[in-house]
Structures are given as structure tokens and as C-alpha cells.
Amino acid sequence: MRIQFQVAAAACGLFAQTAPAPLSFEVASIKPSAPPADGRVFRGVQFQPGGGFRASNVTLQGLVTFAYQVRDFQIAGGPAWMNSEAYDIQARSPSGAAPAADPRSMTDEQRKSFADQMDERLRSLLADRFQLVVHHETKEAPVYALVVGKGGPKFQASKETGPERGRMRFGRGELNGTGIPLSSLAFTLSNQLGRPVLDKTGLTGNYDVKLTWTPDPGQAAIGPAAPPPGVVQPPAPDPNGPTLFTAVQEQLGLRLESQKAPIEIIVVDRAEKPSEN
């Protein structure tokens, strides 16, 4: 009996020792963002072929939303500078650890696997360089359910099979998606509405969607705070245009219903400013 126990304990120790370590970047450079000379600000976060990662003028709070796939209103705690001080980050994965192909040319399954791995690497980076410690909580909160309207959807299944598939372009009061799942649309709308939007349409394909509306004064702007240098500022939305709720119903044949549901909250227990490289 004692021998069996010793063997079981040894096996448990072996499993503990061989548990895979979290994925991480091989090299990472983090610097405070310099104020732009022309006063314009471009913010962006991007995963690159070969496992590279680039962030421009992004706050720690923005990085947390990206790494944990949540929105600003799902983050609690943390120091005040977390949402005010911005950083530029360049990082790369170990050689051969990530596919060299452009994520846009991958299948949906490959793209999801790649994104999951890169999210894990980013979480490791935040824990290492920002000393970030978080825990997860769940609470009941107001949400919007995205459902199909009475007349049915007014968009078509996408025929795009090239690199444009899965892309979403957006600006203030405008959104264009090519070959996207409606869960991606719901996730993007949640940023505009300041609360989670849950995809309850039951539609599981990839679709081409186009949406234009006049944002309310309190609604967040999707996308960069300003276009990068050399890019013309798009025209302002029509002040007499539809609200987002009306546009979703009239242009997409969907509805946003107010409900309550449990949502995930990321609570920041600790965060420190990163040291200079």
C-alpha cells in the first residue's frame, strides 16, 4: 500500500514538473510614447506574421483589454496612471514558435489558435514588465442582446475567401465587416454602447455587414483617435442620421434588447510602471 502511494506521489510530482510554461515573447522593448509633433495621435495594437507584436501609444488599460479580450467597463481596480500613460511596444516570439504566414491568410481555426497564443504571450509580457496581477470575478450587469428582427437579417453570407475575410474597418459612425462572425460585430458594438453586447442571433456563419449611424455625444469613437500622418480625416457623420439602435434595426435587420446577465470582470490587484529598456 505504501509503495503504491509513493509511486502515485512520484507520478504527481512528474506531472507538476512537466506542466508547460506559459507562452512568452523572446524579446520586448517598452518605451513611453513621445508626444506627436503635429498634435495628432495614432493608437494601435497589432499581431504580426511570425509572432511579432506592436503597440503604438497604448495605455496599460488598453493592453489589458486586448490581452484578456474584455472592454474598458469590464476592468476594475488598478492605479490611476493605468489609463493615462501611454507606451510603444515592440516584441517578437521565439524563432519558429509562431506561424510566419499573415493571419489574414489563415483559416478561421488557425487564426483563432494564433490569436489565443499571442494573447497568452501578451499576458506574460504584462506580468513580467508591468508586474501585472489580476483576478477574475463575475457579476450580474446590464447587457444588450443582439437578436434577429421580425423581418429577418438584411445582410448576406460572405463569399470572400481571400485575405480580406475576417477584416473589420471602422471609424466614427461607420463600420464595415467582410466575412466576420456576428460575435465580432457584437464585441465591437459593446465599445460604442458602454456595456456588453451578447450575440443571441443564432446565426453561425461569416457575413458582410455595413453600418452607418450618428454617434451620441457620449458614445466612444471606434478606432484611432486620429488618422496616421498622411491619411485624410474622414468626414463627420450626418448629424441627422439614425442612432446606432435604429441603424442596427433598419440596416442589418437585427435588434438590441436590454437585458441582465452575468459578465466577466478583470480586477487589477497590482501594476507597476515598466522600467526603461
N, C-alpha and C positions, 0 to 999 in steps of 0.2 A: 504493500500500500504506500509506504514511504517512497519507494523507488518510483512508482507511478507519479506521485506528487512532484518529485524532483524533476522528472522528465517533462511534466506539464509546465512547471515553472521555468525550466530552461527554454522550452519552446516559446513561452510567452515573452521571455527576455529576448529571444532571437527575433521575434516579430517586431518588438519595440525598437530594436536596433536597426532593422531593415526598413522601417517606415520611410517612405520617400520624403525628402526635404521639400519645402515649398519652392516653387519655381522663382527665379530671381533674374535680374539683369546682371550682365557681366561688368559693364562699365556705365556709370551715370554721372552727368555733370548737372549741377543745380546752381543757378545764379539768380539774384534778384533782378527783376525786369527793369530795364532802363526806361525812363520816360521818353516817349516818342518825340522826335524833333519837330514834327509837324502837328503835334497835338492829337493825332488820330491813334486809336487803339485797335489792335487786331488780336483777338483771343482765339486760341485753337488748341485742340488736343488731337493727336493723330498716331495711330499704329501704322508702321511702315513695313514693306516687304523685308523678309529676313529677320523679323523680330525687333525692329527698331521702334523707338517711341520718342515723340517730340511734342512738347507743350510750350506754347508761347503766351506770356502774360497771364498765367493762370494761377488762381489762389489755391491754397490747400483745400478749402471747401470744395472748389471746383474739381480738384483731383479726387477727392473722396467720392463725390457724386459719380465720377467716371469709373473709379475702381470698384465701387460697390453697386453700380447701376441703380442709383436712387436719385431723387431730386432734392433741391435745397431744403424744402419743407419736411424732408424725412431725416434731417440731421439735427441733433440736439447736443448741447454742451460745447466744449472747446473754447480756446482763448479768442479774444476779440480780433486779433490780427489775422486769424484764420480765414476771414472773408474780406480782408482789405489789402494785405501784402501779396504781391504777385511775383511769380517766378518763371524763368525759362529753364526747360529741362531737355536734355538730350541723353538718351540711354540706348543700349543695344543688348540683345540677348547673346548668350554664348554661341560661338560659331557652330552652325548646324543644328541648333536647338529649336529653330523655328523655320517654317517653310519660306523659301526665297520668293515664291510667287506673290503677285499683287493680290491682296484679299478680295478685290473686286472680281477676280477671275476664278475664285474658288466656288465650289458647290455650297449650298446653304449649310450642310453639315460640317464641311471643312471650315467655313467662315466662323461658325459658332464655336468650334473647337479651338480655333486660333484666337478668337476674342476671349474665351474663357482662360486660356493660358496667359494671354497678355494682361488680363485683369489681375490674375494671381501674381504676376511679376510686379505689377504696379503696386499692389497691396504690400508686397515685400519691400519695395523701394520706400514707400511711405513709412513703414515700420522701422526701417533701418536709418533713413536720413532725417525724417521728421519725428522719430521716436513716437509714432502714432500708435495709440492703444484705443481700441473701440470695443463695444459690446452691442449686441442686438437686442432690441425689445419689440414687442408687438402691442399696438393699441388700437382701439376702435376709433375711427375717424370718418369725417365726411369724405365721400368719393363721388366721382361721376362714372356711371356705367355707359359704355358705348354700345348701343344696340341698333338693330336694323329697324328702320322706319316702316310705316304701313305700306308704302308703295314699293318697298324693296330697294336694294342698293342701286346707285346710279353710276357705277364705275365698272370697269371690265377687268377680267383676269389678264395679267400681263403676258405678253408674248416675247418680252425681252429675255435673251439668253446670254448676252454679252456682258462686258464689264459695267454697263450702266445698271444692271439688275441689282436691286437692293440699295440703290442710292436715293438719298433724300436731300433736296435743295430747299432752303427756306430763307426767308427774310421777314421783315416786319409786315405782318398782314398777308403773307403769301407762303404756301407750302406746295411742293411738287415731289411726289414719290414715284419711283419707277421700280416695279417688281418688288414691292415691300409687303410684309405681312401687316395685318391691321393692328397687331400688338405694337409694332413700331410707331404707327400713327398715334395710338393711344398714349404711348410713352412721351411722344413729342407734345401732344396736346396738354398733357399734365403740367408741363412747364409754363404754358400760357395761362392755365386756369388756377394755378396755385394749389392744386390738390390732385391726388392720384386719379388717373382715368383707367378703368379696367375694361379690357376688350371682352365684351359679352355678346358679340355678334354671332358667334358660332361659325364664322367664315374662316377657313383654314388655308386658303391659297395665298398667292402673291399677286398684288394688284397695282395698277397705275392710278394714282389719285392726284387731284389738283384742287386746291382750296385757296380762296381769297376772301378776306374779310377786313373790317376796320377794327383794329385793336382798341379796347377800352383803355383809358389813361393808366389804370393800374396793372394792365397786363404786361408781362415780361416780353422783351423782344427776343425772338429766337435767332440764334446765330451770332456772328461777331458784333461787337459794339460799333464798329465802323469797318468799311471795306479796307483791304490792304492797299498800300500805295499803288497808284496807277489804275485802280478799279473805280469806275464811276459810281457815285452814290445812287441807288435806285430811287425812283420817285416815291413820294409818300403815299400811303393808302388813301383811297377815296373817302373823304370824311362822311359821305352819305351812303357808304357801303353797308353791307349786312354785318351784324355781330357774329362772333365765332359760332354761337349756338345756332343761329339762323343759317349760316353758311354750311355748317355740317349737315343740317337737315335738307336744305334746298339743293346743294351742290353734290352731296355724297349719298343722300337718301338714308342717312343714319341719324340717331338722336343721342343726346347726352342727358341721362337721367340722374338726378341727385339721389344718392343712397348713403348708407353707412356700411363699413366693412373693416375688418382688421387689416392694418398696414404695418409694414416693417419700418422700424426706426433705428438709425445708426447713432449711438450715443458715444461721443468722443470723451474718453476718460483722461487722455493725456496727449499733448502735442507740443513740440519744441521747434523753434526756428532752425533750419539746417545750417551747418557750418559751411563756410566758403570752401570751394574746391581747392 
